[in-house]
Amino acid sequence: MRTRRGDPTPNPSPFTGRGNWHTHSTSHDARRCDTIVAMSNARHYSEEHILAYPIEYIAGIDLYNAGEYHAAHDAWEERWMGPVERDEKLFLQAMIQSAVAFHHLQIGRRGAARRMYLMAKEKFTRLNRPVFMSLDLTDYMAQLDRALSWLLSVPDPREIEQPKIEPPVIRLCAIKEL
């Protein structure tokens, strides 16, 4: 078995329901984003979402749901760094931090994961919206808490073994429901 880059060495995933390969992707050309969207699982969003939202947001969803947390961070950060309105910037920063929390877990940095988890929660709370960019934030935060609240169970999360966790799955609400 080989990773996408041809590396024969797998990095076992501490997550259930996700791929077992840890990759860093820094390429964000238009072809890659088009490929990611074309391979999308229709259960997570619709054609309407693809037309309504920036490609970086949609690509980040696909990457996140595939367990490619660092690459999801990169996709959302590309949008976040551009000229976006204040609430979208806050939302994207929270999404980036939640992805980075899982990336830190992938590389064994539980303390850093806890910091990112808490920072993401704080930003979602400041956003104060039940749904943003078709993402049900109440549901997403509940999934995030189920996956990461164990990090708060001790003063230093590096002192406990990481349990198997089920990371959130991002599924966008129907645009008509909003």
C-alpha positions as a printed Julia matrix, in Angstrom:
178×3 Matrix{Float64}:
   0.0    0.0     0.0
   1.18   3.52   -0.77
   0.09   7.03    0.11
  -0.95   9.45   -2.61
   2.62  10.69   -2.73
   4.0    7.2    -3.13
   5.31   6.99    0.44
   5.13   3.34    1.49
   5.04   4.21    5.19
   1.52   4.61    6.62
   0.77   6.74    9.65
  -1.88   4.76   11.57
  -4.97   6.85   12.16
  -6.22   7.3    15.72
  -9.64   7.96   14.24
 -12.44   5.6    13.33
 -14.13   5.91    9.98
 -11.28   7.85    8.34
  -8.37   7.02    6.07
  -5.14   5.73    7.57
  -2.83   8.02    5.64
  -1.48  11.31    6.88
  -0.51  13.69    4.1
   0.36  17.35    3.87
  -0.94  19.01    0.76
   0.1   22.52   -0.04
  -0.98  22.67   -3.69
  -4.08  24.78   -4.2
  -4.33  25.15   -7.94
  -7.69  25.27   -9.65
  -7.36  21.75  -11.09
  -7.04  20.23   -7.61
 -10.09  22.09   -6.29
 -12.11  21.06   -9.35
 -11.07  17.44   -8.83
 -12.0   17.52   -5.15
 -15.44  18.93   -5.92
 -15.99  16.44   -8.75
 -15.21  13.56   -6.37
 -17.52  14.94   -3.69
 -19.93  12.73   -1.84
 -23.37  14.16   -2.65
 -24.63  13.36    0.85
 -22.49  16.16    2.31
 -23.67  18.99    0.06
 -25.6   19.66   -3.13
 -24.99  21.28   -6.49
 -26.69  24.37   -5.01
 -23.98  24.58   -2.35
 -21.25  24.32   -4.98
 -22.79  27.26   -6.82
 -23.53  29.3    -3.69
 -20.22  29.02   -1.81
 -16.55  29.65   -2.54
 -14.62  26.69   -3.93
 -12.17  26.84   -1.0
 -15.02  26.23    1.45
 -16.35  23.25   -0.51
 -12.85  21.83   -1.06
 -12.14  22.18    2.67
 -15.28  20.19    3.47
 -14.2   17.36    1.18
 -10.7   17.31    2.61
 -11.93  17.45    6.22
 -14.42  14.64    5.67
 -11.61  12.56    4.13
  -9.48  13.03    7.27
  -7.08  15.38    5.46
  -7.2   17.97    8.23
  -4.03  19.87    7.37
  -5.12  20.18    3.74
  -8.63  21.31    4.85
  -6.92  23.96    6.98
  -4.98  25.12    3.91
  -8.1   25.35    1.73
 -10.08  27.33    4.3
  -7.1   29.52    5.16
  -6.77  30.53    1.51
 -10.3   31.94    1.67
  -9.85  33.36    5.18
  -6.81  35.37    4.12
  -8.76  37.11    1.34
 -11.26  39.94    1.51
 -14.21  38.33    3.34
 -16.77  39.84    5.67
 -16.24  39.71    9.43
 -18.62  36.84   10.28
 -17.29  34.64    7.49
 -13.73  35.34    8.64
 -14.63  34.33   12.22
 -16.42  31.19   10.97
 -13.51  30.17    8.75
 -11.04  30.72   11.56
 -13.12  28.44   13.81
 -13.28  25.79   11.07
  -9.52  26.07   10.52
  -8.86  25.66   14.24
 -11.16  22.66   14.52
  -9.34  21.02   11.58
  -5.97  21.84   13.13
  -7.1   20.22   16.4
  -7.54  16.91   14.56
  -4.29  17.4    12.66
  -2.48  17.81   15.98
  -4.04  14.56   17.2
  -2.84  12.83   14.03
   0.74  13.81   14.86
   0.47  13.11   18.59
   0.27  16.68   19.94
  -2.64  16.42   22.38
  -1.84  19.68   24.21
  -1.88  21.65   20.95
  -5.08  19.84   19.93
  -6.77  20.96   23.14
  -5.74  24.59   22.57
  -7.13  24.55   19.02
 -10.35  22.85   20.16
 -10.94  25.5    22.83
 -10.11  28.35   20.44
 -12.51  26.95   17.83
 -15.31  26.61   20.4
 -14.76  30.19   21.53
 -15.05  31.5    17.97
 -18.17  29.47   17.19
 -19.7   30.88   20.39
 -18.78  34.44   19.36
 -20.34  33.87   15.94
 -23.6   33.19   17.81
 -25.43  31.64   14.86
 -27.19  28.26   14.76
 -26.35  27.88   11.04
 -23.66  29.58    8.98
 -22.79  28.91    5.32
 -25.33  26.07    5.49
 -23.48  24.3     8.31
 -25.62  23.48   11.34
 -23.23  24.8    13.97
 -25.2   23.35   16.87
 -24.8   19.87   15.4
 -21.18  20.42   14.36
 -20.19  21.69   17.82
 -21.95  18.72   19.44
 -19.97  16.36   17.2
 -16.79  18.28   18.0
 -17.48  17.99   21.74
 -18.14  14.23   21.48
 -14.83  13.77   19.67
 -12.62  16.1    21.7
 -14.05  16.69   25.18
 -11.74  13.96   26.53
  -8.93  16.5    26.07
 -10.46  18.51   28.91
 -10.74  15.57   31.33
  -7.27  16.08   32.85
  -5.04  19.09   33.51
  -2.54  17.91   30.88
  -3.94  15.8    28.01
  -0.45  14.48   27.27
  -0.81  12.38   30.44
  -3.58  10.15   29.09
  -3.79   7.81   26.14
  -5.83   9.04   23.22
  -9.05   7.06   22.81
 -10.44   6.08   19.43
 -12.6    8.98   18.35
 -15.16   9.7    15.67
 -14.38  13.12   14.15
 -17.3   15.25   13.0
 -18.7   14.8     9.52
 -19.54  18.05    7.8
 -22.92  17.9     6.06
 -24.45  21.1     4.77
 -28.12  21.85    5.33
 -30.35  22.27    2.32
 -30.26  25.88    1.21
 -34.08  25.93    1.1
 -34.16  25.08    4.84
 -32.25  28.23    5.66
